[in-house]
Amino acid sequence: MSNFYLSLGSNINPKKNLVTAINNLNQAFEVGKISNFYLNSAAGFEGSHFINGCLEILDNYQTFDQTNAILKSIEDSLERDRYKPKFSSRPIDLDIVLVVENGEIVFTSDEIKEYDFVSIPLKEIITHEMSNALGIMRANNPTFEKIDIYL
């Protein structure tokens, strides 16, 4: 049994698409903690600002690949265009960034260290010990603006 930690992001109708994605995740999994959401600049391309956050999937019996397939189907249901370049505008992006099995970290994504828009909200929903193990030391990025997402 594993806990999966996801990064969520959108810059096309972001509030609507994030709420829809979270509702779909709630139907597919047992959702635990949900971070604050933050407005931030597009990374890797010129485009509209993104809203990003993280959430926890509890007690997941699915494998990594099975969980990822469900995430991709949710992205597809929100009309994610897989033919666009990796760094482009999108209605939703759902990425597994951390997997914990029986209290042990078994998977980490490079995105945790590469992007504050992943590490800052992730730090809000993981334990202090996990945060230290992942090397997430920064408290907040003052350039990020918290955004209210009403579920």
N, C-alpha and C positions, 0 to 999 in steps of 0.2 A: 504494500500500500504506500502511495506516494502523495506528497503535496507538491503541486505544480504552481509556479509563480509566473504570471504572464505580464508582459508589457502590452498596453493597448494604446493606439494612436490613430488620429484621424485629422485630416485638414479639408475634407469635403463634407459639408453639413456635420461638423464634428460632434456637437452636442447630441443631435438626433441619432447619429450612427453609433456613438459610444453607448447611449442608453439602450438602443436596440441590441447591440452586441452583448452587453451585460445581461440583458433579459434572456437572450439566447443561451449565453453561458450558464445562467441559472437553471435553464431547462435541461441542459446537457450534463451538468455537474453540480456538486455541492460547493457553492462559492463561499469562501471565508471572508477574510479581511479585504477591504478595498481602500486604496490610497486616496489622497487628494489628487485632483487633476490640475495640470499646469499648461499654460499657454507658452509656447516657445517657437523659435524660428525653425524653418525647415532645415534639415541636415543633409548636406550632399547635393543640394540643388536649390535653385531659386523658385520659391513658391509660397503659397499662403502659409500662415502660421499653423502649427499643429496644436492639438490638445492631447496630452499624454498622461497616463497614469498606470498603475499596476493593480493586479488583484491576485488572490490566492484561491486555488482549487484544492479542497480538502479531500483526504481519504480517497484518492483516485485509484481505481483498480485497473485502469487502462494503461497500456504501454505508452512510451514516449511517442511512437509512430501513430498509434491509434488516437491519442489525444491530439496530436498535430493534425491528423486528418479531419477530426471534428472541428478544430479551429479553422482550417482551410475551408471547410464547407460553410461555416458561419461567415467567413470573409466573402465567399462566393455568393451567398444569399444577399449580401449587402453590395453586390455588383463590383467587387474588387476585380480589376482588369489585370490579369497575370501576364499580358503581353506588353505592358508598359515597362519602362526601365525600372530597375530596383529602386533608385532614388527618384521618386515622382509623387505627385499628389495622389491621394487615395482616400476612399470612403472609410476604410478600416484596415488596421494592421494589428494582428494578434500574434505575438511571439512568445514562445516558452523561453524564459531567461534563467530559470533556476528550478531544479528538482531536488527535493529532500525526501529520502527514504529512511524511516525509523530514526529520525534526528540527524542523519548524516547527509551532507551535500554530495549528490552523485552526478549533477550536471550544472554547469554554469555557462552562460553565454558571454562571449567577448563584449557584447553590447553593454554589460553592467559597468565595465571599466571605461568603455569608449564614450558613452553618452550620459550626461547628467540627467537627461529626460527619462532615462531608465533607472539610474542609481538612486536619484533623490526620492521618487515615489516608492521604489522598492524598499528603501531603508525604513520607510514608515510602517511597513507591514511584516517585516521579518524581525527576529530577535536580535538583541545587541550582539550576542555571540556570533550569529551568522553574519551580521554586518561586519564585524571585525575580521572574521575568517575570509570574507570576500574583499576586504580592503576598502570598504565604503566608509570613509572618514569624514567627508564634507557634510555639513549639517544642512545647508540650504544654499541655493543659488539665487541671489537677490534679483537676477534678471528674469526669473520665472515668475509669472503671475498666476496665483491660484484662481481656478475657474470652478464655479459651482455646476455640478452635473446632478440633476434631480432624477432619481430613479423611481 
